[in-house]
Amino acid sequence: MDPKPDAVVLLSGGLDSATTLAIATDMGFACHALTFRYHQRHLIEIESARRVASALNAASHRIIDIDLAQFGHSALTDPAIPVPKDRPHIGVPSDIPITYVPARNLIFLSFAAAFAETISAFDIFIGTNATDYSGYPDCRPEFTSSFESTANLATAATTTSHRKFKIRTPIIEMSKSEIILTGTRLGVDYSLTHSCYDPAPDGSPCSRCDSCILRRKGFRDANLTDPLIYPD
Amino acid sequence: MDPKPDAVVLLSGGLDSATTLAIATDMGFACHALTFRYHQRHLIEIESARRVASALNAASHRIIDIDLAQFGHSALTDPAIPVPKDRPHIGVPSDIPITYVPARNLIFLSFAAAFAETISAFDIFIGTNATDYSGYPDCRPEFTSSFESTANLATAATTTSHRKFKIRTPIIEMSKSEIILTGTRLGVDYSLTHSCYDPAPDGSPCSRCDSCILRRKGFRDANLTDPLIYPD
């Protein structure tokens, strides 16, 4: 039996990336998960990522330290900026919310390409979604497609061989309920995941940020119960 | 008088990036220098970058910590891998030397885009050179051109306004002697710069790595004296 091909999977500990890891595993890849401690306000994300990587039997899991808080300008890295609640219109690209972290996915994918190159992996998975999302520019398919071309010009592995990186975004066109139904079918335990942008000190979700609103609607639309406990 | 437009300039402390900073300053930009402490073997680079930024009156200078050594696979981050010496053919893209650091310029430019976005700068300078260089894939003009497109899809600043990032590579087509002559005309003090991949403990250059060979040839071709002291 051939050994499984290696893939790098970006894993935040949220619902989308957990489902993406399950899909990549189901496709037959040995999945090397990559999580970033980027000075986000809520380190519960890192613990969720650890639990998800373990539950889904990732081949390896690395946590990389980078300081994106030093650039500021995001509610996810600056405790002085409040996380918006109860936004009526979520996912409008011309109205990017303050939870956007400048160039985050560009930086994350660049590290993923570096890591992939050193383990001779050519498949990189990212759980971006352009349907039920906050409107971030770096979640659009045209961004990941462009990144793929750039990464293939940036690296030695793709210059001296015929192998090319493939940036895989298996959930990019799914609705949140489709993501949840897919993950449920593949055995994702969503009680291990964390989505809230502004959790309480004990880690429980706020229920009113974009991410909680999209997640709760997704479970409702899928006719499933979210295992997380919400305050309302 | 209009205030100067802001630019982000990647600054390693080497000859090429010092010259690039001088060119960007001469073009009328307020230059915000960005240096990476990426667990490179020789931290003398960081000190050189500080001195160069100060001598050229950079508007600001940030040093960013990222750990590229954890990925290994490069003589510049792994002390167990020897730096190649006296290579007969330097700059052949099909023969990328072990001093290549996986996806380094991709990662550096991604951070530069994040930083630029937060200070509303749209000009990013990088001192890549595709003539007298070690053959690294991420020094080719097609890489920086592709990165520019990707960065313009990745960021909020370029999505919600008509402004677009411009990745500027003013020395990319110059020979090393042209770079040195240009920098000299603009007042760069090359005694502050550092180029060697494998310096002695006191910081003096080895004279035999790719970088020393290219630098020394550049000064010879320019009919100028390199202010650094070489062991031979």
Interface residues (C-beta under 8 A of the other chain):
Chain A: R62 I64 D65 I66 D67 L68 Q70 F71 G72 H73 P93 S94 I96 Y100 P102 A103 R104 N105 L106 I107 S110 F111 A113 A114 F115 E117 T118 Y136 P137 D138 R140 E142 F143 S146 F147 S149 T150 A151 L153 A154 T155 A156 A157 T158 T159 T160
Chain B: R62 I64 D65 I66 D67 L68 Q70 F71 G72 H73 P93 S94 I96 Y100 P102 A103 R104 N105 L106 I107 S110 F111 A113 A114 F115 E117 T118 Y136 P137 D138 R140 E142 F143 S146 F147 S149 T150 A151 L153 A154 T155 A156 A157 T158 T159 T160
